[in-house]
Every structure is written in structure tokens, then in C-alpha cells.
Amino acid sequence: MIWQQVYDPLGNMVMSTMLAAIPVVVMLVALGFLHIKAHIAAGLGLLAALAVAVLAYGMPFSMAGKAAMLGGFTGLLPIGWIVLNIIFLQQLSEQNGSFKVLQASLSGITDDRRLQLLLIAFCFGAFFEGAAGFGTPVAVTAGILIGLGFSPLAASGLSLIANTAPVAFGALGTPVITLAKVHGYDLMEVTAMIGRQLPFFSLMVPFWLIWAFAGRKAMMEIWPAILVTGVSFAIPQYLVSNFIGPELVDIIAAIVSMVSLVLFLRVWQPKKIWTSPTLKGHENDGGDAKPAEPVQKYSRAELLRAWTPWLILTVFVFIWGLPSVKTYLNGLFAPKFTIEGLNNLIMKMPPVVSKPTAEGAVYVLNLLSATGTGILLAAIIGALTMKYKPVEIVRTFFRTFWLVRYSLVTIVLMLALGTLTRYSGTDTTLGLAFANSGVLYPFFGTLMGWIGVAMTGSDTASNVLFGGMQRVAAEQLGLSPNLMGAANSSGGVMGKMIDAQSIVVASTATRWFNHEGDILRYVFFHSIALAALVGVFVTLQAYVWPFTAMVK
């Protein structure tokens, strides 16, 4: 039985839009305002999504259940698998004391918390976003920041804010490559367009990050270092995206920015060292935070041993991100499971697509090529270099699994919710509401990308979901399709900090369980404000000279 998606089931777009928003509203209100535990809030959101899909949109119950099941499997692999194994490595590093040595080495560069934040959350996080994406950078940087003594709210929230500007080119350019492949954009043209939008925000986000952490005055005290960080990231981001391609944009920009900041700090340090580990205005919030400790000196051999597991992690994540490696590993083992009763039985309908298009539903068990597997191998090799015995490694792994069990359940439920909204068409209803904004479409079309990432947790998924609609709407309004395709991705990056799976990853990495609502409330303003600024910039590109000169 073939089922066609309906995007206005109530015959009134305003009412249908309100109906489609119910599952997301239920989950966010339960999580952010009622302080319900994340896995319960996600379960309530999923139940609401099932009710809306079946009772209002007319989706057969069996299809709705299978769509949710497919999303749950996707939550386990790749997202949950990344979270489990990065926390496993972190546990190993903490148990043998090497994390304290790593902390001291970073403090040796600077013991100013603001500069540590730039180096770790922005530069180091951007590298992991470029190499792996899918939650890896937040898991790594939030874990390191909590180990350095940042409060849980600071470590979680600031890692999420920092992980914005690199997202469009994450995982070796996967979001933009997917956008071009699925919806027929010219890859280099849409890559270049994103590369003309995001550098402005790559320059802005480091300033925004420190302002969010320490306030405006404290931000201005280190503006030279922030400027070096932002400029040294933005320029390579523009050059690589416009003249080379999408694959290495983040990796090159992150390395240049990291090296530039470290070299700059050799000749410049702020007059006042900021040692507070908590967010300004949240000194009594965010759980326990460690005060700054005197920097202990270690030998080169001790520093090398402490950094070795993380260097191994960096190498493995980079290798696992290479398309050729993924292709090879998938050739060894990547069984595909067709979801019978769902695969090619749901039809996406105009105006989302130019003609009715069947939605595939195939789950690929790409265990070998999954980023989490690379992280697991890195953790095991790192554990051996830290002199762990095999039985201790196994014991720590299962202890880690028990530690993050509720987080894994939450991720499964949230991905089930996101996948169900995609197959039922409720998220498309929300997108169409933005598409009906006429001359203001460049602004609201950008917010369409934002809501796509906020709902699906992925810039890639948002591009798949709304990339075709952006193209159709742009052509109807006489706008550049490349501009709006790029806007979907650029606007989407600001939704990354409020998507449910990223928040769960952050709370898990910091061991601040059952505080996902606190993190959501903190980052929500930053997310919507930055998304709106991207929307304003895209609107200027659409209508106002000299910004229109950027559009080809």
C-alpha cells in the first residue's frame, strides 16, 4: 500500500502548522520548562508525533511505527556509538591520571579560561567537526572542558555554541556534498556560496562565545586573541571553499586557527587572567566546578604519554572520515536491511519535490566504517599505551555503558521522533509555512534550515529535507537557487546547538545527567539570535548592494 504525504491535513495552513509543531513543543516544554528527565521527555514527544502522524495526517500506524524504529536504530549507530566510545576514552584517561597531565599542558599554554575556551571549544572542536561531525566535537570538547575545571553548564553550553560555524562543512563536507547530490545543485557553486556566508560568522562566533562565557568587558580584554582566532579560521574557510572544494574546509581552517592562536599566545597574554570556571551570571548554577589550580610541571615523556591517546584519537577520526576508507570498510561489512512495509511506500509530493518521489527506508549497519568504531579502536590502543590490562579495559567499557545508558535511550527516542516527523511529512508542513513568506523568504528560508537541524540534529538531514524546497521556492521568487540552498545549510548550523541529540551528547560528556533542560534554556537564545543574524545577512545578499555582488 502506497501512502502519499499530505502537508495541509486540516485545509488551513496555519492550523496544520500548529498541529505539526505539537510533538516538538511537547518535547521541548517537558525538557526545558517542566524539568522532566530527557528520556521521558523524548518518549512523550515520540508519542505525540505518533498521534499526530496517524490521527491527523492519516499515516498508517504500521508505517509510523516502522519509521520510528528506523530512527531508533540510527540513534544507536552512528550517534550513540560515538557518545559511548568517546566517554569510554575519557574514563580511561581520567582513571589513570593522564587527564590531569593533559590539563596541566593546556594550562601551560595559558591558564586563562577564556583563551582555553577558544583553543579547545572553537579550534579543536572545529577540527573534529571537519573530520567526523555527528556529535563528535561536542563530546570531545565538553569532556575536555569539564576535565579542565569548567562548570558542567559552561562546558556543555559553550561547546554547543562553539560548534556552529564549522558544521556546514562537517564530516569532510558531507552536508554540502549531500545537498548537491540529492537536489541537483552544482557542488562547487553552492560550496562557494556557503563559503561567502559563513566566514562572517566564523569571525563573530569566537567573540560571541567569550561574551557568553565572561561578559562584554572580559571579552574586550582579550579581543586581540579572539580576532586572531576568528580571522585565521575565516580566511582559510573562504579560500578553501571557493577555490578547492568542501572536503577539507574545516580541517584546514581549524589547524590554521589553532596554530595561529598558540603562536600568538607566545608573544601576548592578557593583563588580567580570568580564572572563573563558571558562566558569568550563573555562578551558582551548573553543578560543581573546580577552581583554577597551580600549574604543575611535567616532563616531556609524561606529557607525551598523556597526549598520546588523544593524538591517536585524532588520527583515527581523520582516517575514518576519509571517503576511500569508508568505502573500503563498507565493502568488508555493511549489511543493508530494507524496512519492509515502509521502503518506497511513502511518496513525497509537490511542492516539496517536482514530482511524486518515493522515500527509501533502508538501514545500513555500517559498523566498521562508523566514526564510533574508529574512536573505540583509538580508545583501546590508547588504553594499552596507558598500561591498562585487557580485563581492565573491558571492565571500564561496560562501566561506561552503564554510566551513559539513559543517554543512549534518549538519543534513540529522539532520533525515532525526528525520523517519524520526516516520513509523516509534519516537518515539511513546518518548512512550507516558512516558504510562504514572499519577499521575506530569504530570511525565513534561512530559518527553515535552522528548524530542520533543530528537529533532525543534522545539517545533512536538513539539507536532504528542505534543499529541494529551497530550490523550487527560490526559482518561483526570482532568487538564486544557490543562495537559498546555501542559506539552508548556513542557517542550519545555528540550530545545531539546540537539537536534542547534541544536548544529550553534551550532558553525557560532562556527566551532568538529567540537566538537558538547563542546557537547552541556556543555549536557546544564542541559537535563535545567531540564526536570525544569518537570515538578515542572506536577505542582504538577496536584495542589497554590495552584498548582492557575492551572489552568482
N, C-alpha and C positions, 0 to 999 in steps of 0.2 A: 504494500500500500504506500503510495507516494503522498506526502503531505506538503502543501505549499505554505510558506511563511506568509503571515498577514501582519502588516505593520500598523494598521489602524483598526483594531478589532472592535472598538466602540463607535466607529463612524464619526469620531470627534478627536482631532489630533491632540488637543490639549488634555482631554480626559485620558486618552490612550497613553500619552507620555507620562502622566501622573501614575497610571496603573503600572507601566513598565518600570517605574522607579521604585516601586514598593519593596522588592527584595533587597536592593542596595540600601534603601533607607532603613529597613528593619535591621540589617546587619550593623550599619554604622551607628544608629541610635543605641542599639543594645551594647555595642562595643564602646562607643565614645561617651555616652551620656548615662546609661543605666549601669555601667561598670560590670556588665555580665562577662564571664570568662570567655576568652576568644573562641574556643572550640564550640561552646554553647551558642554564642552569637552567630558564628558561621553556620551552625546547624539550623538555627531559626531562619537565617537568610535563605538557606537552601530550601527549607520547607515552604517559605513564601514564594520562592521562584517556581517551585513545582506547582503550587496552587495557581499562580498567575498563568503559567505556561499551559496548563491543562484546562483550567476552568474558563479563562478569559480568551486565550489565544487559540484554543482548540487543538493543541498538540496532543497526540495520542499518549496516554500515560506510559506505555512501554517505551516509546521513543524518548520521553522525558527522563525516565529512569536510566536508560542506557547512555544518554548524553551526560548525565551526572556521573555515572560510573566511569565513562571515558575520562572526564575531567579529574576524577579522583585518582585514577592511575597516573595521569600526567602530573598530579601533585606529588605523588611518591617519586616519580622519575620523570624529569630531572630535578625538580626543585627540592623536595625533601631529602633526596640523596646528597645534594650539595650541602645542605644545612647539617645533616648528621655527620658528615665526614670532616667538615671544617671545624665543628665543635670537638670532634674526636682529636684532631691535631692540636687544638687549643688546650684540651685537657691533658694531653701527653706533655706538652710544653710547660704547663703550669705545675704538674705533679713533680717533675724532676728539677724545677727551679730555673730552667733556662729562660723562662719568660722574664724573670727579674733581670737577667743579664741583658736581654734584648731591650727591656725598658730603660736600663741604665745607658745603653749605647745610643738610644734615641735622645735621651736627656743630655747626652754628651754633645749632640749637635746643638740642642737648645733645650733648656728646661722651662721655656715659656710655653704655656699651654696653648696659646693662640697659634704659635708657629708649629707646634707639634700637630695641631689640628690641620693646618694647611698641608703639611708634609704627608700625613697619614690618610686623613679622610678624603682630601681632594686629589693630591698627586698619586699616592699609592692606590687609592680606590679607583681612580681613572684607569690605571694600568690593568687592574683586574677586571674592570668593566670591559675594556677593549679586548682582553684576552679570553674572557669566559662569559661575563654577563650573568643573567638568570639568578640573581641573588648573591653571587659570589663576593662582589666588592663590599656589600653591606655586612655580610657575615664576617669577612676578614677584618675590615677596618673597625667595626663596632667591637669585635673581640679584642683587638689590639688596644683600642682606646680605653676599654674597661680595665684591661691589664695595666695600663699606664696610670690609672687612678681617676679617670673621668667618672662622673656620676652616671648611673645607668640611663637616665633621661638624656643627659648630654651626649653620651656615647651613641645611643640609639638615634635620637633625633638629628644630630649633626651629621652622622654618617648618611642618613637618608637625604638630607638637604644637599650634601656634597655630591651624592650620586645622581646628578641631574644632567649637567652639560655633556657628559660622555655617552649617555645612554643611546642616542640615535645611531652611534657607530659602534655599539657594544657587540661583544662576541664576534669580532673580526668583521664588522659591518653587516651582521645578519639582518637587522631591521630594514635597512635601506635596500639591501640586495633582494629581500623578500618582497618589499613594496614594488620594486621594478619588475621582478619576475612574475608576480601574481597579477598585477594590474596593467602591465604593458608600458610602464614609464621607461624612458631612456635612463639607464643606470648612471652614467656619468653626469647627465644634466641634473637629475634630481639630487645626486650626491653633492654636486657643486652648489645647488640652491640651499641645501641644508647647511653647507659649509659657509654660506653667506649670511645665515641667520644665527647659528649657534655661537660663533666667536664673540659676539657682543655679550652673550650671557655667560660664556666661559670667562670673560673678563669680570663680569658682575658677580657671579656666584661666590668667588672667594671673599669679596668684600661683604656680601650678604651673609655668608657663613660665619665670619668673625663678628659681625654686628649681631647676629642671632645669638652667639655664644656669650659675648662680653659687653655688648653695647656700643653705641656710636663712638664715644670718647676713646674707649680702649681699642676700637678698630683703627681710629686715626693715628694712634700711637705706633702702629706697625704698618701703615699704608705702603711704605716702600717695598716691604717684603710681599705684601698682598699683590701689589702691582706687578712685581717680577713674576710671581706665580701665575697670575691671570694672563699677562701678555705672552709669557713663554709657552703657555698652553694654547692660547687663542690663535697666535700666528701660525704655528705648525698645523693646527686644526684646519685653518683656512687653506693653507698651501697644499697640504696632502689631499684634502677633499676635492679641491678644484683642479689639481694637476696630476694626481696619481690614481686615486680611487678610494673606496670606502673601507677596505680591509684593515689597513694599518693606521688609520687616523688617530684613534685613541692611544694606541701603544706608543707611537712616535711622539705625540703631543705630551703624554704623561711622562715619558722618560726625559724629554727636553725640560719640562716644567720642574721635575724632581731635581735634576742635576743643577738647573739654574738656581733654584731656591737654596740648595745645600751650599753651592759655591758663594752665593750672595751672603749667606749667614756666616761665612768665614770672615767676611770683612765688615759685617754690620750686625749689630744686636740692639734691641730696643733699650732705651734708658731705664724703663721700668719693666721688671719681669713679672708676668701675670702667672700666679701660681694657683688660683682658684680652679678646682676641678668641676664646678657646678655651673649651670646656666645662670646668667645674670637675671635676677628676679625669681629664680627657682631654687634659692639656696637651701630651702627646707623641703625640697621635692626631689624625687629621683633616687630614693634609696641611699645606701651608704656610698660615700665617695672617699677616696684616700687622699690625705694631704700630700703635698709635694715632699719628697724625701731627698736627703743629701745624695748627690750623685756618687756612686761607688765606682772605683776604678777596677777594671778587669784587664787581664792580659789579652793579647791578640788571639791566642789559642782559645780562650774562654769565649771571646766574642764570636769567633768563627763557629764554634760548636753551637752557640745559641742561635745564630742566624742561619745555620745550615738547613734545618727543617723548613724554614720559610723560603730560603733560596730554592730548595728542592721543589717546594710547592709552586713557586713562580715558574720554574722551568716546565713542570708537568702541566700546569694550567695552560701555558702558552702552547705547548706541543699538542695538547688535547683540543685546542681551539683551531688548529690548522685544518682546513678542509680536506687536504690529502690524507691526513691521519684519520680523520673521522670516516672518510670513505673506505679506507683500508680496514679499520676496525669494524665498521658496519658490514663489510664483506665477510668478516670472520664469523660474526654473530650479531644478528639484528632481526630476529623473527618478527613478522608482521601479523597482527591479529585483526581481522576485519570484524567490526561490530555488526553482526547480523541483525537485521531489523532496524538499522539506523543508517548504515553506509549507503550513500547515494539515493536515499529515500526522502530526504528533505530538500526542497527546492527554494533557493534564494530567488527573489523576484524583483523586477524593476520597481523603483528607480535605483535600487542598490546595485544592480547589475544590468547590463544592456539587454540580456535575455535570460530566461529561467535557467538557473545553474544548479546542478546537484551538489550537495555538501557531502564530501567524503567523511568517513568515520573509521579510520584505521589507526590502531595503536601499535607503535613500533617500540619493541623492547630493546632499545639500543644501549644496553647496559655497558658494553665495552667502551663505546665512544662517548658516554655521558661524562660531563665535566666532573661529576661527583666521584666517578671511578678513578680519574686522574688524581683527584685530591686524596682519595683513600690510599692509592699506591704511594703518593708522596708522604702521607702520614705514616705509613708502615715503614718506609725507608728512613724517614726522619726519626721514627722511634728506635730503629736499630742503631742509627748514629748516636742517639742519646743513651745507648746501652740498655735498652729495655729487653727483657726476656720475652720470647714469644707468648708465653702464658699470660704475662702482664699486659701485653698488647691486646690480646683477646679479651681479657677481663675489663680493660679500660674501654674497649669498644662497646661491650654490652652495657657497661655502666653509663656510657654516653647515650646509648639508645634509650635507656630508661629515663635519663635526665630530660631528653627532648621529646618524649612520647606524645605529650599533649600538643606540642608544637607541630609535630608531624600530622596528627589528627586534624588540627586546624587547617594546615595547608591543603590537605586532601579535601576537606569540606569546602574551602574557599575556591579551589580550582574546580570542584564539582559545580559550585554556584556559577562561576564565570563561564564555564563551558555550556551549561544549560541555557544561560541567557543568550549565548551566541546561536545555539541551534534552534531555540524557540523564536528568535527574532526580537526579543524585548530590548536588547541593546541597540539594535538597528532602529527601533522606534525612537529611542533617545537621540541617536545620531540624526535622524530625519528632522527632529524638532530643531536642531541647530541649523540644518541645511535650509530651512525655510526663512532665514533671516535677511534675505535680499542683499542690499548694498552693504550691510554689516557682516556679510558672510565671511570675509577674511578673518575677522575677529572670532566669530562663533565657530567657524570651521576649525580654527586652531584649538578652541576649547573642546571640539569634538575629539581631537586626538588626545587631549588631556583626559576626558572621561573614558575614552577607550582603554588607556593604560591603567587608569584608576580601577576600572572594572576587571580587566583581564590580567593585570600585573605584568604586561609585556608590551614594549613598543612594537615588537614584531607582530604580535597578535592584533594590536590596534591598527597597524598598517594593513594587515590582511582584512580586518573587519571593515574599515572605513576608507581605505585607499581608493577603491573603485568609486565610491560615492563622492569623494573629493574631486575626482577627475570629471565625473558627469556634471556635478554642480558648477565647477569652475568653467567648463565649456558652455554651459547654459547661461552663465552670468558674464561671459566675455573676459574671464580671468585666465591667467596662465595655469594650466593643469600642474606643471612642475612646481609652481609656487604653493599651491594648496596641498599637493602631495607631500612636499617638504614640510609645510606647516603642520600637517597631521603628525609627522614624526617629531618635529621640534617642539610643538605644544605638548605632545605626549610625554616627553621626558620629564616635565614638571609634575605629571601625575604619578610618576614612579615612587615618590616619597609617601604617597597616601594609599597606594594599593595594598590590599590586605596581606598578601604573601610577603611583601617587603617588610612590613611592620612586624609580622610574626618572626621573620628571619632576624630582625634587629633585636627583638625582645629575647629570642633564644640565644643569640650570640652573646648578649650581655647578662644572661641568666636572670633577667628581670621578668619572670613569668607572671602572667595574668595582669600585666600592666599595658597591654596593647592599646587600650582606650586612652591612657595618659599620653602615649606616644602619638596617637592619631590626633588628639586635640592640639598637641603642641605643633605638629608639622602642617596641619591643615591650612592655616593662614598663609604660611610660606608657599605652599603648593599653589593655591588659587591666585595669590598675588603675582608670583612669577609666571604662571600660565597666562594671566591677563596681560602682563607686560610683553610676552611673546606675541599674543594676539594683536596688541597695539602695533608692534613692530611689523608684523605681517600686513596689517592694514595699511601702514605707511608704504610698504613695498608695493602694495596693490594700486595705490592712488596718488601718492605724494612724491614729487621730485625732491631731492636726488635719489631717494630710496628706490624709485621705480627703475633706475638705471641698473640696479642689481639683478633685475628680472630679465631673463632672456627667453 
